[in-house]
């Protein structure tokens, strides 16, 4: 009997707690896609990628040309000249790897530099709306597997985010 009372009390307590929780959701992808600052950041990042691809493509073409030259002259070169040419190709490949590493680091740093302030504004906007609506949790629908109910606060967050983004763009 005591166990039954304990189980019933636990279930009632759980239901009371769940009734007090206010859960909402937001679509962060659509919010980000609607921001002029996000579109500009994406465009700037693509330009950086284009520069990286161009430089790496040029370096790869030089390496391929050197390989072709090696294959054409392979039979007529002395062992020492052959070794020198092979070492030159190896050095070129190492240079290409260094360029790739440089661009990877640079693009990651730029992405962080450009996107972090935008993500901070998104977070601030979500927090403002959550406080106004007295919400306990805000979930992102881009990572949500299932939701039958909940409050969609995307529109309200979009208004707050637009204000913050406009202020940031003025600076």
N, C-alpha and C positions, 0 to 999 in steps of 0.2 A: 504494500500500500504506500509506504514512504517513497519507494522508487517511482511509482506511478505519479505521485504528486510532484516529485522532483522533475520527471520528464515533462509533465504538463507545464510546470513553471518555466522550464528551460525553453520550451516551444513558444510559450506566450511572450517570454522576454525577447526571444529572437524575432518574432513577428513585430513586436513593438519597436525594436531597433531598426528593422528593415523599413517600417512605415515612416520612420523619421529620416531616413537617408534620402537625399535628393540627388538623383543622377541625371546628367545631361550628356549630350554628345555634340561634337563639332567636326566639321570636315576641313582639316587643316590644309589639305592639298588644294581645295578650291579657294580657300582664303589666300594662300600664298600665290596661286596663279592669278588672282585678281589684283595683286599689288604692283604698281608701276616700279617700285624699287626692286622687287624680286625679278621682274622681267628684265630690268636693266642689268642686274647682277648676273642673271643667266646669260644674257647676251655678251657681257664682258668676259665671262668665264669661257664661253665658246670661242671668242676671239683668241684668248690665251691658248686654248687647245689647238686651234688652227695654226698658230705660230709654232707650237711644239711639234705637231704633225709635219709641218713643212720642214723644220730644221732636221727632224729625225729622218724624214724621207730623203732629204738631200744627202745626209750622211750615209744612209743605206745605199743610195745610188752610187756614191763614191766607192763604197766597199764592193758592191757588185761589179763595177767597172774594173776595179783592181783584181778581183777574182778572174774575170774574163781575160785580162792582160796576163795574169799568171798562167792560166790554162793554155793561152796561145804561145807563150814563150817558155813553157816548162821544159820542153825537150832541148832547147838551145841554150839554156842557162847553166852556168857552173853550179855545183852544189852550194857554194858559198853565196852566190847571187840569188839562188832559189831560196835559201834560208833567210836571206835579208828581206826578200819580197814577202815571204810568209810572215816574218816578224812584223813587217809594216802593216800587213792586213790585220794581224792580231792586235796591234796598237790601235788601228782604226776602229776595230770592233769594241775594244775597251773604251775608246773615246765615245763611241755611240752609246754604250751602257751608262757612261757618266752623264752624257747629255740627257738620256732618258730619266735617270735618277734625279737630275737637277730639275727637269720639267715636272716630274711627278711631285716632288716636294713643293715646288713653286705653285703648282696648280692647287694642291691641297691647302697650302697656306692662304692662297687667294680666296678659295672657296670658304674657308673658315672666316677670313676677314670680311668678305662680302655678306655671307649668309647669317653669321651669328647675330649681328644687330637686328636683322629682320626677324629671326626666330625669337629673339628676346622681346621684340615688340608684339609678336603673336602671343607669347606666353603672358605678357603683361595685359593684353586685351582679354584673354581668356580669364585671367584672375579677376579683372575688374567686373566682367559680366557675372562670373561665378559668385562674387561677393554680393553684387546687387540682387541676385536671385536666390541667395542663401543656399548655394549648392554645396554638396559634400564631395562629389566626384564629377569630373568632366573627362569623358573618354573620346578618343579620336576614332572616327568611323573608318579611317584608312587602315587601322589595326584591329578593328572590332570584328569578331567572328560572327556574332549574332546579337541582335537586340530586338525584343518585341516592343518594348516601350521605352520611353525616355524623352527628355526635352531636347529638341534641336535648337542650339543657341548659335548656330553658324551665322545667321543674319545679324544678331546683336553684336557678336564678336567682330564681324566684318565692319560695322559702323565704327567701333572703338579702334580697330586696327587701321582703318582708313585715316582717322584723325592722327594717330601716332605716326603713321607713315608719311603723311603730309608734313607734319612738323619735322620729321627727320630729313625729308627731302629738301626742306628750306635751308638746312644747315650746311 
